[in-house]
Amino acid sequence: MTADERAASPDRRTGLVRAVDLADVLVYLVVLNLAVQLVPAILSESFTLTLLTAVLLKGVLEVVVRVKTRARRRLGEARTPRARVVAALLLWLVLVGSKLVVLELVALSFGDAVHLGGFVSVTGLIAVLLLARAAVRRLLAPEVPATDGSPDAGRLAGHGTFGE
């Protein structure tokens, strides 16, 4: 492992916040502020509340992505029709339930000061948040030098930093 890989390793924390987490929160902040400006159903009374909402969404979406990944893996590993149906229902529950959890957590945390609209607007918002996060991570991920001629040379690296 090189010095750069050790420094970027998720289990070696030199600061209070990993760079990838800070980048995610900043992306969420930009997307949320744009949504507040462009979508009438999405409201935030102040920049500070939007920043706190971005931090809350970062935490919630990290958990949701992990649970969704497990549910998708379980669906892929299901061998019997009954197991497939149960896994598909679990995945559907995670996908739908996560939007309701986001709405409820924002309501409990910020009351009427922040409103993310209803189910449809929060679904669209979360999709845009995750797409923007993926785009920024792809943009910021370092490229592997294409020196060995292998098919993997030149592809994006950094699974412990900006990769997913």
C-alpha positions in Angstrom: 0.0 0.0 0.0 1.4 3.4 -1.0 1.5 6.4 1.2 -1.3 8.0 -0.8 -3.5 4.9 -0.4 -2.8 4.8 3.4 -3.6 8.5 3.7 -6.9 8.0 1.8 -7.9 4.9 3.6 -11.2 5.2 5.4 -9.9 3.7 8.6 -7.1 6.2 8.9 -8.6 9.5 10.0 -6.3 12.4 10.2 -9.0 15.0 10.5 -12.5 15.2 12.0 -14.2 14.7 8.6 -13.3 12.7 5.6 -12.9 14.6 2.3 -15.6 12.5 0.6 -18.1 13.3 3.3 -17.4 17.0 3.1 -17.7 16.9 -0.6 -21.0 15.1 -0.3 -22.4 17.7 2.1 -21.3 20.6 -0.1 -23.0 18.9 -3.1 -26.1 18.3 -1.1 -26.0 22.0 0.0 -25.8 23.3 -3.5 -28.6 20.9 -4.8 -30.9 21.8 -1.8 -30.4 25.6 -2.3 -31.1 25.2 -6.0 -34.2 23.2 -5.1 -35.4 25.9 -2.7 -35.0 28.4 -5.5 -36.6 26.4 -8.3 -39.2 24.1 -6.7 -42.0 25.9 -4.9 -42.8 22.9 -2.6 -39.3 22.9 -1.2 -38.7 25.5 1.5 -36.0 26.5 3.9 -36.0 29.6 6.1 -32.3 30.1 6.1 -28.9 29.0 4.7 -28.0 27.6 8.1 -31.1 25.4 8.1 -30.3 24.2 4.5 -26.8 23.3 5.7 -28.1 21.4 8.6 -30.6 19.7 6.3 -27.7 18.7 4.0 -25.9 17.2 7.0 -29.0 15.3 8.1 -29.6 14.0 4.5 -25.9 12.9 4.3 -26.4 10.7 7.3 -29.7 9.3 6.3 -28.8 8.6 2.7 -25.6 6.8 3.8 -27.7 4.4 5.8 -30.3 4.1 3.1 -27.7 3.3 0.4 -26.1 0.6 2.6 -29.5 -1.0 3.4 -30.5 -0.8 -0.3 -27.3 -2.4 -1.4 -27.9 -5.3 1.1 -31.5 -5.7 -0.2 -30.3 -5.8 -3.8 -27.6 -8.3 -3.0 -30.3 -10.4 -1.2 -32.5 -10.2 -4.3 -29.6 -11.3 -6.5 -28.8 -14.2 -4.2 -32.4 -15.4 -3.9 -32.8 -19.0 -5.3 -36.5 -19.8 -4.8 -39.5 -17.8 -6.1 -40.6 -17.2 -2.5 -37.2 -15.8 -1.5 -37.2 -13.6 -4.6 -40.6 -12.2 -3.8 -39.6 -11.5 -0.2 -36.3 -9.9 -1.3 -38.2 -7.8 -3.9 -40.7 -6.6 -1.3 -37.9 -5.8 1.1 -36.2 -3.7 -1.6 -39.5 -1.9 -2.4 -40.0 -1.2 1.3 -36.5 0.3 1.6 -37.0 2.4 -1.5 -40.4 3.7 -0.5 -39.8 3.8 3.2 -36.6 5.8 2.9 -38.5 8.7 1.4 -41.0 8.7 4.2 -38.2 8.5 6.8 -36.5 11.5 5.2 -39.7 13.5 5.3 -40.4 12.6 8.9 -36.8 13.2 10.1 -36.8 16.7 8.5 -40.2 17.5 10.0 -39.1 16.3 13.5 -35.7 18.1 13.3 -36.7 21.4 11.8 -40.5 21.7 12.1 -42.1 24.2 9.7 -38.7 25.9 9.0 -37.8 23.3 6.4 -40.2 21.6 4.1 -39.1 19.1 1.4 -42.5 18.9 -0.2 -44.3 15.6 -0.5 -43.4 12.1 -1.5 -42.9 12.9 -5.2 -40.8 16.0 -4.6 -38.6 14.3 -2.0 -38.2 11.3 -4.4 -37.0 13.6 -7.1 -34.8 15.6 -4.7 -33.1 12.4 -3.4 -32.5 11.1 -7.0 -30.9 14.4 -8.0 -28.8 14.5 -4.7 -27.5 11.0 -5.4 -26.8 11.7 -9.1 -25.0 14.9 -8.3 -23.0 13.1 -5.6 -22.0 10.4 -8.0 -21.0 13.0 -10.7 -18.8 15.0 -8.3 -17.2 11.8 -6.9 -16.4 10.7 -10.4 -15.0 14.2 -11.2 -12.8 14.2 -8.1 -11.6 10.6 -8.2 -8.0 10.3 -9.3 -7.3 8.4 -12.4 -4.9 5.4 -12.4 -2.0 6.0 -14.7 -2.2 4.0 -17.9 1.3 2.6 -17.8 0.9 -1.1 -17.8 -1.5 -1.5 -20.8 -3.9 -3.6 -18.8 -7.7 -3.2 -19.5 -8.1 -1.6 -16.0 -5.4 1.0 -16.6 -6.7 4.5 -16.8 -10.0 3.7 -15.0 -11.1 5.7 -11.9 -9.5 4.7 -8.7 -10.1 5.6 -5.1 -12.8 3.3 -3.7 -11.8 4.4 -0.2 -11.9 8.1 -1.0 -14.3 9.3 -3.7 -15.4 6.0 -5.3 -18.5 4.2 -4.4 
